[in-house]
């Protein structure tokens, strides 16, 4: 029996920022953003498009009535939580109409959280093949206006339904994980934006990529040798390529040639990320969607996935293609929805950047259809759908 991702979908806010316009406003050569970082557009969420609303909008199109009756767990992976105590998954249970005799909980470990949810979901379903688990990664990456991290912001959500005998991807059991207690990126409870040691964070990502890849090769060489490509967590689209090239200099044949093969499909795996930006817990799975659409994959192709979450946890695991990917996700019109977004001017972006739900500054701007945060009443968040 196989277990893995049966369905997958992406949701993003209605607006985006053009990175050339942002660069010119900041007095920066646009090539530093579009080539050096590898970003063309950045999704931007208005106050009513919070992590819960985006999560519900990602999940709703892929769930049937039968799915909702079979789901035993709703796992919400985020570092953009809306409550220190109450799990965002409880909102999603109600909004999506999931049968109530199910677990609902939230996972936090920086950008690694959705991988933890996915692999735990696979273990759960392997023991209960008649049940399903819904994992949703949803985040809003914000670093403040005119900061070093501004170019690596973004917003979006990826929903995945895990089942036995999945239609899309089998998730194999061989994995390698590694953890350190580090401070490369973190956000104390009293801080509105993360604290980032950017240079060290990049170095640690590259180090941990090499360590888990080398260990994966040592433990499971036959599996790694079958990878058609390898995709990475992408806080910015050049990050995974940097890690692969660095690892290549430390490995011997046949692995150096294998990395060359993986790099041939790398651009396909970040094509959507260039249009969305950094979505933290969902970034690896946004790359997966991009690869499924643009990577020219075939049935039984194997994909390596490298997950990284600052603080720091890294893990590498394997997915196998079950059916032609485009046949399974074409009806979701993911790219069409990205193209239908509206550009937010830099003036409007700056004017609404720190706006609250009640502020009038953003309310004349159009927003997307679907679920949205309607009001906060006595600390209670109330969502509606349009």
Secondary structure, DSSP 8 states (H G I E B T S, - for coil): --EEEEEEEEE--SEEEEHHHHHHHTT--HHIIIIII--SEEEE--TTS-HHHHHHHHHHTT--HHHHHHEEEEEEE-SS-S-SSS-HHHHHHHHHT--SSSEEEEE-SGGGHHHHHHHHHHHHHHH-TT-EEEEEEEEEE---TTSTTGGG-EEEEEEEEEEES-SSEEE-S--EEEE----SEE--TT-SS-EE-HHHHHHHHHHHHHHHHHHHHHH-HHHHHTEEEEEE--SSTTHHHHHHHHHHTT--TTHHHHHHHHHHTHHHHTTTHHHHB--GGGHHHHHHHHHHHHS---TT-EEEEEEEETTTEEEEEEEEE-S-HHHHHGGG-HHHHHHT-EE--HHHHHHHTT--TT-STTTTS---SSEEEEEEETTEEEEEE-
